[in-house]
Amino acid sequence: MVEIKKDVYNFDHFNWLLSLGKFCVYSLFAPLVFLLLLSIAKQKKILTKVSAVLYIIAYFAALLFILIYYKYFGFIPHYKVLSRAYEGSHLLGQVYSQLMSYEEWAIFILLFVSIGLTFKYLSLPSTMRIKSNIKVLIIVIAVVGNVGLVAFQNFRYGSSDVLVKLGSSAAVLHLGLLPVYKEIISYEMSYEKKDYPYPGKINRDNVRQDNIARFENANVVIVQIESLEKQAVDYRINGKLVMPFLHKFKSRSVYFTNFFAQHSGGASTDADLGMLASLLPLRNQVGLFSADYSRIATVVEVLKEKSYKSFAMNPIDGQFFNKNSSYPRVGLDKFYDEPYYSDQAKGWYSKDRDFYEQSMDIIKKQSSPFFAYIINIQSHGPFKNYYDSTKDNFDLKNSGLSNLQIDYLMSMNEIDRALEYLYSTLKDTGLMDNTMLLIYGDHAGRAIEDNNCLAECVPLFVYHKRLSPYMSPAPGSHLDLAPTILDLLNIPEPSGWLGTSLFYRGRKTVLFNDFTTIESDQNKLIKGKSLDYEPHLNYSNSLVK
């Protein structure tokens, strides 16, 4: 049994009422100065009013976006993410049903109140407005106060690098939005693009185990499930399991109980990057697309040298997140996306059972050995893509579940049945006789709360008929999947990967791209931050930027 120990970086330790109050006050410095400067102008009143309204709309829209983004990802967005906002248009339903709460509606209402008050003030006779010299004094006080606040926080933390010590999300609560984004932009403007040397693995002291079964030339089938949370696997509604197949599959496979998602600026594709290249994702762009694959070998390229054919399967258009151009650069031989599927097996509202059925028609025609990367979409938020009849299988009365949780769990029930079909079909065709099957989540769905999760907890199942099943508490992330696959295939790893096989012995550390770490220490999981891994982040960023 692994005991979980939280640290001072967990946001549960903040007094949220005080922190949010400070956040609002600090973040209002800029609008206050801007609006006062506008109101000083004595000419072009219409231009002044239009400028003021546009600024207020932009300010509150940014505030609303940042708050919603933080709720979903757990950190504030990089400013470059705004350039890809169009890719999230399909998420509007999820935002409305899952992420809009009273705080967001309050900001939305304040937007219109602020516009009304601004128009009212700018329409007042000059005799009723604040005098210009008073406005100038307020501006000076606001600017000096803001600069003084930043200086005080730097002094308080003994360094000018508050962002590194606290992380950007916590720093926003102490400094407000503008100082944090100013530091991010200043860093990137001064950042010198260069190639950093490979620092070695994150867990360089881990040792290979010789008593683990290995399967040379085995097929590899990877099933990456959208929004699959660890806690969904064992969840019961009034005593009935939501995912009975995966729950039982724990006893047939090696089940990793402390597996964490790498989930950042590339959204679901961060799982692709971690699994295929064992690199950390970026917060400001899609690393899968921007990575320099000429400098690092992917797991697909290594397998190609062993005569493996490789292909990926996804029911949506490959232009989404530029997968149709990224996957060939990764080394995949073929990408089966939306045009290769029909009816309920294709598109954003595809059903996994139909998708797997048509995918199996393709898989059965492949010659061994092959590497199949299957990515589902049915369980994508807002989790309403399931049959109404699925609810009839559960007693939802007095379950205490919210509509969001019900939708999520009903989706997962259908996902579970589809996975059972996929496994049974692979078995019936004889492919499972020499196939390694990995099932894991790309990131959490954030529908079921679990206070014991130190990051995004997703399940990982590793199956081969000759692999002895057990539950492993070893912590890991998507970065460890490629090394694990090659370890079980008895194929040497290329140099350059950050992850380590999950079957290796030794103390393990999971590293994220903000210096956050999760470490195993005497059957405890400890979350913290460590600048000792800066060489690993610099190396990974130099490959992915």
WOUR-V29723 format. One record per pair of residues at least 24 apart in sequence whose C-alpha atoms are under 6 Angstrom apart, sorted by the first residue. I is the first residue (numbers start at 1). J is the second residue. D is the distance in whole Angstrom. If there is no record, write none. Layout:
I/J/D, I/J/D
//
This chain:
2/523/5, 2/524/5, 3/524/5, 4/524/6, 4/525/5, 5/525/6, 5/526/5, 6/527/6, 7/527/6, 19/173/6, 23/173/5, 23/176/5, 26/176/5, 27/176/5, 27/177/6, 33/139/5, 53/115/6, 75/169/5, 76/169/6, 78/284/5, 80/284/5, 81/284/6, 93/382/6, 94/381/5, 94/382/4, 195/542/6, 196/539/5, 201/498/5, 202/498/6, 203/508/6, 206/504/6, 206/505/5, 206/506/5, 207/504/5, 207/505/5, 208/504/5, 209/504/6, 213/467/6, 214/488/5, 214/489/6, 215/489/5, 216/489/5, 217/369/6, 218/434/5, 218/435/5, 219/369/5, 219/370/5, 219/435/4, 220/371/5, 220/435/6, 220/436/5, 221/372/5, 221/437/5, 222/373/5, 222/374/6, 222/437/6, 222/438/5, 223/374/5, 223/439/5, 224/375/5, 224/440/5, 224/441/6, 225/376/6, 225/441/5, 226/377/6, 226/379/6, 226/380/6, 226/441/6, 226/442/6, 227/443/5, 227/444/5, 227/445/4, 228/441/5, 228/444/6, 229/444/5, 229/458/5, 230/457/6, 230/458/4, 230/459/5, 242/413/5, 243/413/5, 243/416/5, 252/469/5, 253/462/6, 253/463/5, 253/469/4, 254/461/6, 254/462/5, 254/469/5, 254/470/5, 254/471/6, 255/460/6, 255/461/5, 255/471/5, 256/460/5, 256/471/6, 256/472/5, 257/473/5, 258/473/6, 258/475/5, 259/457/6, 259/458/6, 259/475/6, 259/476/5, 259/477/5, 260/456/5, 260/457/5, 260/458/6, 260/477/5, 261/443/5, 261/456/5, 261/477/6, 268/442/6, 271/442/5, 274/478/5, 274/479/4, 275/478/5, 275/479/6, 275/481/5, 275/482/6, 278/479/4, 278/497/5, 278/498/6, 278/499/6, 279/540/6, 280/540/6, 287/544/5, 289/326/5, 290/544/6, 291/543/6, 291/544/4, 292/543/5, 299/482/6, 300/331/6, 301/331/6, 308/369/5, 308/370/5, 309/370/5, 310/370/6, 310/371/5, 310/372/6, 311/335/6, 311/372/5, 312/372/6, 312/373/4, 312/374/6, 313/337/6, 313/374/5, 314/375/5, 315/346/5, 315/347/5, 316/347/5, 316/348/6, 350/378/6, 351/378/6, 352/378/6, 352/418/6, 353/418/5, 379/411/6, 383/407/5, 383/408/5, 386/411/6, 405/447/6, 436/463/6, 436/464/5, 437/462/6, 437/463/5, 438/462/5, 476/510/6
//
